[in-house]
Amino acid sequence: MCSSYPPDVEVSKLVNNLKTVSSRLIRKEFHEHVNQFYNKPVFWTGAYFVASCGGVTIEQLKSYVEKQSSPDN
């Protein structure tokens, strides 16, 4: 995921909000399917990875990511 956000927002709060909202939306939209396989009260783990990449354009970043090998290769 590539994201831009205001510099006064803490990365940990941004990630927490993304996880909270996405969990709610996924559970709401795919309730029956998710409950077949997953019934824990939390959807995501507490872990996350963030990297910054100043000095490059979005196009350069996308190109770099697209050229990376997939886990299956």
Helices and strands as residue ranges (DSSP letters): H 11-29, H 31-37, H 58-66
